[in-house]
Amino acid sequence: MAYENIVEEIEKLPDGPEIGALFDFDGTIISGYSAFAFFQEQVRRGQMSPRDVVELLSVMGSFGIGILGFPALMLAASQFLRGVREESYAEFGEEVFRSHIARQIYPETRALVKAHARKGHTVAIISSATPYQVVPAARSLDIDNVLCTKLQVDNGVFTGAVVRPICFGAGKVTAAETLVTRYGVDLRRSYFYSDSTDDIQLLRHVGNPRPLNPSHRLASIAEREGWPVRRFASRGRPMPTDWLRTAMLPASLVGSFFAGLPIWALTGSKRDALNFSMSVFADTASALIGLNLKVTGEQYLWSHRPAVFIFNHQSNVDMVIIARLLRRDISGVGKKEIGDMPLIGRILEFSGVVLIDRKDSEKAIQAVNSLIDIMQIEGKSVCMSPEGTRSVTTKLAPFKKGAFHLAMQAGVPIVPIVIQNSNDVNPKGSSIYHPATVEVEVLPPVDTSEWTAETIDEHIKSVRNMFLKSLHQDEKDPRAGQLRIVEK
């Protein structure tokens, strides 16, 4: 299990909803402040005039130096939304989550959330932020209960007012007490995770205060009170070593390719040269990143070849993971834009990666036909992601049919590779690679010899369900529909 040291305490706890696992949002679940991501995106889209920007920055500055309290800050900020339709702002919040906030979620905090959920504890976010900032993240983390600051809405339009009580300071204690009434939570046995002294009242109200990434003031209080403190460095401002690690990754690909050229020159075998280069790249890139793999079902990587290996796509680091798992005699599929990358695009094409124009179905079909020849004539396997693109979260996206038609036409099995948490290394939208342990489960090969065009949809659903089961996700993600904005 990844993050064993993080969740060790939770695994020893009794099961049951009477134990609450309460999480602050900004700085605790995510690195930084969600409000800044909203502000940044609104400015980028031209949704705020220069005057609005100056006024809002002035209000935020007044709060920062203590002239304004948080209720006054929220009221002033809500004025900028007066007359805006709530539905459109909620959609904007979903877009900001996908483009900014999703990649800021601490993987360690996600592990804490999952550990509490496995124990059947009552998991909730208690945040001074608004639902439009918090709910998309709660949904992605399968957190059912959100207690936060609400904005007043009349006939679907923001009025510019804030619903009281505001979920801040003592208001968070009031919010937590609603979970006592609703679920029978025993706050004396419950946990509250926060980074700020703004939450000191709720931290002192629960039996198990747990400062995460605490401010200097909170760290001092925690030391005095004997509260255990954790700091996570997996998100936030990159260190120089992070930038160096990231810069070295493409360099390792280029270097590994050139390392194989003498083998081709001396033996005349391009295949042996490419296999050597792939292994060198897999090991070198893994070492540079700090990538550790925990693999189960490794025997299925070699038991049936050639095959179509399919994997769920969360991160750019998946390329390194697949190279490290499969090692040799592999052809891949990528989008045609990869070919525009200087030098690297040429290397990948030379190495046998087939680039597909997803907008041109005729050329895509021709590319698939070339992959059939690669498997049947050259005896190589093919690796593809049936999702078609990276996901911004760990949630499994719908599957496209290409990989399954390819396996059926080539007469080879499908081998599912379930990558549990590669976005911990490099989430979509981020250019930085972080050291991490990634768990991978290779599932038994799936025979395609009896598949037909008429039954392929049923087979795709069956294989996708195998991924969902391994990822501990539900087919329709029913928890998303159950998420509640709890009334305080």
C-alpha positions, 0 to 999 in steps of 0.5 A, a space after each residue: 500500500 502506498 503511503 503506509 506511514 501516512 495512514 498507519 494510525 488510521 488503519 489501527 482505528 475501529 470502524 464506524 461512522 461515529 469517528 469523524 474525519 474532518 478536513 479543511 480545504 485550502 492548504 490541507 487538501 490542496 496546496 495553496 488557495 483555491 480563491 487565487 485559482 478562481 481569481 487568476 482564471 477570471 482575469 485570464 478570461 477577461 471576466 474582471 475589469 482592471 478596476 475590479 481587479 484593483 478593488 478585489 486586491 485591495 480588499 484581500 490586502 486589507 484582510 491580510 493585514 487585519 483591517 478586515 475580518 473574514 466575514 467582511 472579506 466574504 461579503 466584499 468578494 461576493 459583491 463581484 458576483 451580484 447578478 451572475 447566474 449560479 449555474 454558470 458560476 458552478 460550471 466555471 468552478 468545474 472548469 477551474 478544478 480541471 485546469 488548476 485545482 485538481 493538480 494541487 491536491 496532495 496525494 498524501 491527503 488523498 491517501 488519508 481520505 481513502 484510509 478513513 473511508 475504508 474504515 467507514 468513518 464519516 468523512 467531511 470537508 469543513 471549509 470557509 471556501 464556497 461550494 463552487 471551490 470545494 465541491 468538484 474536489 470533494 466529488 473527485 475524492 469521494 467525500 460525501 459531505 461538504 460544510 462550507 460558506 454559502 452565497 445567497 441565491 435568488 431565482 438562480 442569481 447571486 444577490 451579493 450577500 453571504 448566507 450566515 453563519 459563515 463557516 469560519 472560526 467558531 462557525 466551523 465548530 457549529 458546522 462540525 456539530 451538525 455531523 453529531 446530529 446527522 450521523 452520531 459522530 463523536 467529536 471526542 474520537 474524531 480527527 480534524 486536519 488543518 493548516 491554519 490557526 484560523 481553525 484553532 477552535 475546531 482543532 481544540 474541539 475534536 479529540 484528535 487535532 492533526 495539523 497538516 502543512 501548518 503555518 508557523 503559528 500553528 506549528 508553534 501551538 502544535 508543539 506546545 499542545 503535543 499535536 502530531 504534525 505532518 508536512 507534505 512536499 509533493 505539491 506547492 512551489 517546486 524546488 530546484 531539484 524538481 526542475 532539474 529532475 524534470 529537465 533531465 527526463 527528456 534528456 534521458 530519452 535522447 541519451 538512451 536512444 543514442 546509447 543504442 545506436 552502436 548496437 545497431 551499427 555493430 549487429 545490424 539489428 535495429 530491434 535489439 538496439 531499440 530494446 536496449 534503449 528502452 531498458 536504459 531509458 526506463 531505468 535512467 528515467 525512473 532513477 532521475 524521477 525517484 519513481 518506485 514501482 510496486 507491481 502485482 501480477 508481473 507474470 502476466 507481462 510475459 505470459 502472452 506475447 504478442 498482446 495489446 497491453 492497455 492501461 489507464 492514463 493519468 500522467 505523462 510519467 505513464 510512458 516511463 512506467 510502461 517502458 519499465 514494465 514491458 521492456 522490449 518488443 513494444 510498439 505504441 500509439 500516440 497523438 500526431 502532435 507528438 511528432 511536432 516535438 523537436 528531436 523527441 518526436 523523431 525519436 519516438 517515430 523511429 522507435 515504432 510509435 504510431 502517431 494517429 490523427 484523431 480528427 482524421 478517421 481514415 488515417 487512423 484506420 490505416 495506422 491501426 492496420 499497420 499495428 496489426 502487421 507489427 503484431 502478426 509479422 514482427 511479433 511485437 506487442 502494442 500498448 495503448 490507453 483506451 481512455 484516449 487521453 490523460 485524466 485530471 483525477 484518478 477517476 477512470 474515463 470512458 473507453 474508446 474501442 480502438 484497442 479492442 478492435 485491434 486485439 480482435 483483428 490481430 487475434 491477440 489477447 488484451 492484457 490490462 495494466 491498472 496504474 493506481 496513482 501515477 498522477 502523484 508523480 505528475 498530474 495533468 497540467 503540471 510540468 513537474 515530476 515528483 518522487 513517489 511510489 506508484 502501485 500497478 496491478 497487471 491483470 490476467 490476459 483476456 482472450 479475444 478469440 471469440 470476440 465479434 463486432 456484434 459483441 465487442 461493446 459487451 467485452 469492452 464493458 467487462 474489461 473496463 469493469 476489471 479496471 474499476 474493481 482494481 481501482 475501487 471505483 464504482 461503474 457510475 460513481 454513485 457517490 458523486 450523486 450523493 454528495 451533500 452540502 450539509 446545512 449548518 
